[in-house]
Amino acid sequence: IRRLWTLALLLALAAISKLSGLALYPIAGLVVLLVAWREREQHAPFRRLLVAGVIVVGVWSVVAGWWYWRNWRLYDDPTGTNVMIDIIGARDETPDVAELLDEFEGLRKSFWGVFGTLNVSAPDALFWYGDALSLLALAGLLVYSFRAVRGHTPARESLPLLFLALQVLVVFAALVNWTRRTPATQGRLLFPVLGALSLLAAVGLGEIVRLATQVLPPHPHQASHTHGPRLAVVFAMPLVLAAAILPIITIQPTYQPPETVSTLPDDAVQLPSAISPIQLRGVHIADEIVRPGDSLEVTLYWHPTAHTANDLSLYVLVFGQETDDGIQLLGKLDSYPGGGLLRTTTWDLDQTYADTYRIEIDENTRAPVRPRLEIGWWRYAPGAIFDPDRSPVPPVQVEGGRIVGENQRLESGEPVDAVFGDMLRLNRARITSTTLPRGVPLSVDLEWEALRRPNEDFQVLVHLVDPDQPDLGLANGDHSPLNRRWPTSAWEPGHSFVNSVTLVPDVPPGEYRLLVGFYRLDDFTRLPVEAENPVNALPDRVYLPQTITITAGD
């Protein structure tokens, strides 16, 4: 009876600690049933089972039942899992077996060595070793099971292992059911059966050691059985070393507070000093190409001059091109400074912190685009956005970085093949309608490609002209590419994109041509051009092949 009370208490503590603790109850029930059957001659089995049931249910009711009852009253669900799924998000559709197998990679890695919020990973060597150890243990367990079925292993020894295996299978089945409902294929969900897994792995590896001792020749002065302990140490030592050094080489560096710097990098966006408890001295946005779905690296240079009354959170919003629904939000970050390692109420003053973040970019980003960042402060709890000194200073806005998608090509239109300044090439041009009434907008699509990256921003020139007077622009479509969201200084060599331009040709009926070129806004100097067809080229502009016919209209 004393052991039964202890078992009931442990089960109840497991049930209130984690829902997977409920998986222990059917296994424990089988054990109690087996014991009652084995001792049926000394004790009435039904009476003993009834007493066991009363004790287990009673202890569960006192220790854990109140929590399940509270969930039932609040959420109409004793486990509260429906509310958890509402918070973390349900899957759009139930995954099939193939999709679950694809997610096994995350389960495997997070079981062996992924820390934090799945943001800190151990070296790959640990995963390789864990895989090898797991396969060896599984092979050993299969051999052991075969021997047990053949009667070479006493039932008293193999039966507890069977119960441990059943416990693992029940928890694993619960994990599969949970991850079918929400994307949560994480190794930590197997930790409640870590003890059972470890014991089963030890048995499997012990079987491998037993087989190895039969193969390895004995030492001349030692018995062959001494190989066993040595091999066990060989299996265990890499895990012991990993447990000892991973906190130092993997976890600790990730959670170091930002470094302080005396000067900002030359390529950082320098910001004017503001009269505020927290000054943003500059922003550095990594210039490397970022693909939709990847992360944009941003470093914020904070210079606190006074502490705040409350711990403030910073936010960074990443905006892209304008769409029909407004400006596209590409990514966002909400964090305490230093990724949570600095507090605005206690951090060192008159120091400049280099606070680096990686912001995930939406997979559906309309690219290419040079993103615009909005940076500000807010209090997390009430969600209020304000300047640290509570003055009406708007958030800081800076531009930088480069997000590039797949190459865009015009499948129709006419080839142009004109190169400006040995850097920028106009591949093709497409005009929706080459005959249109006076005053009706004219739409032009231009396919651009960079041969090498410019170090400055140029304005695109698009003029409707009379071929006899090419210097007299009759309709103007000058612009910065993609509505100023993809300046030429951001263009990536080898990447092509399509830019649409609209002109309104309010001109007398007749035939006209379109001239395209590049010029600098500061002094209006133009880039020289070389065209595949010299007939269409002027020294600093190129004619598009199409002729535009303007009619009188209605």
Helices and strands as residue ranges (DSSP letters): H 2-17, G 19-23, H 24-38, H 45-60, I 61-65, H 66-75, H 81-88, H 97-102, H 104-113, E 114-115, E 120-121, H 124-149, H 155-181, G 187-193, H 194-215, G 224-226, H 227-246, I 247-251, H 252-254, E 260-261, E 269-270, E 278-285, E 289-290, E 295-304, E 313-323, E 326-335, G 337-340, E 352-360, E 372-379, E 384-385, E 396-399, E 402-403, E 414-420, E 424-431, E 435-437, E 442-450, E 459-465, E 475-476, G 488-490, E 496-503, E 510-519, E 529-531, G 534-536, E 542-543, E 548-551
